[in-house]
Amino acid sequence: MKEGKNRDLGTEPIGRLMFSLSVPAIAAQVVNMLYNVVDRMYIGRIKGVGADALTGVGLVFPILMIISAFSALVASGGAPRAAIKMGEQDNDYAEKIMGNCFVTLMAIAAAVAVVFYLFAEEILVLFGGAPETIPFGLEYMKIYLLGTPFICISMGMNSFITAQGFATTSMLTVLIGAVINIALDPIFIFALDMGVRGAALATIISQFISAVWVLSFLFGKKSKIKLKRKYFNVEKEVMGPVLALGVSPFIMQSTESLLSVCFIYSLSKYGGKLAVGAITIITSVMQMLNLPIMGFMQGVQPLISYNYGARNTYRVKRTFRLAFTIGFIFTTAFWLSVQLMPSIFAEMFTNDPPLVKATAWALRIYLAVGFINAGQSICQQSFVALGQAKVSLFLALLRKIILLIPLIFILPFFFQNKVFAVFLAEPIADFTAATVTMITFFAKFPKILREAETR
């Protein structure tokens, strides 16, 4: 469990370990965010059609989240279980988990790509796309889907690199793809005059190169657990627990897709194209908040999982407490920035004055209680790291399925300003879900650690 010569998840000081594991993972997520955001920055500035093109690509966002969710289903279930097995000194079984996950991920990627490609236009119409924005969404979506297997490898299998403690190598997976994507975007979009098709092509080329990097490492000599063909036969007893644990992150991300559809549908109904453009930008701003937290927890999870498997509950407690504190500091700082300077965030994506004004107004409402987001994310992801599939699943369902989606459709009945009501659903759901999640975690955490000590 070392990177280089001196990384040990079971004995090295926790603060130093958390820094060395989390910083590369955060950097990877920030870079990942950058090339998603840069795509939209370029698209929003395509001469003459930028606003419509940006809104059209926003229609595709739920599809991208579903692909990401299936990667999380396998990787977020498999990587923590592999880390726990490594903590138990059972590397052979950890390799079996990883091999099974790889084959499962490839089968899912192929099926998802085919289904969405065949029904692309019908899906975008169902999402509430307007006639002037759907063509841009189709152009982007049909090219992007061709790269689904590469995207799933670079997103999903990269988690098994992080789980071994190779955080820098994991960061490079994203960094390589991001740099290539950012470099290719202006060439394909503007120089070759490919528009949104160029943005999609740049993305799948960069993800292909990232996928090659990931597989080269996991098949190579440096990897502590390796991809081996003898473990490519999927076994029910291996994948069952993996998928059970991965269901929670899958729901977190797939419901993000459903949530996006609900927002687009309601805002299209009450606020038209301008409101849909605003939520497209807000979604990108939310990535600036959520992806660093995700990266942080990708670095923290192996530390929690390994020490939980090794029954070192003192280190598990210290790791969680430090992660919780850091998370709250970050989310509070981001929340203050948005509340004080919302127009700056909007202007990153568009120079259209009405869209900037609408986005800045909506962003303050949407992130009214953004400081509390760390409580939901860190506690819920810590349950995943501890192998607590059932409670993690409930908490994943709570915010979006039980609270937010119903509120999107219910609140407009109680407010004259319907668009305001739709955006207000977010802070109400965030506050309620974070409160319940934190109470549940702090109630169950001591019991989980006591049970680990007596195993």
Salt bridges, closest charged atoms under 4 A:
GLU3 OE1 - ARG7 NH1 3.15
ASP52 OD1 - LYS273 NZ 3.17
GLU88 OE1 - LYS85 NZ 3.55
GLU95 OE1 - LYS228 NZ 2.90
GLU132 OE2 - LYS273 NZ 3.61
GLU235 OE1 - LYS96 NZ 3.71
GLU256 OE1 - LYS400 NZ 2.76
GLU426 OE2 - ARG399 NH2 2.42
ASP430 OD1 - ARG399 NE 2.62
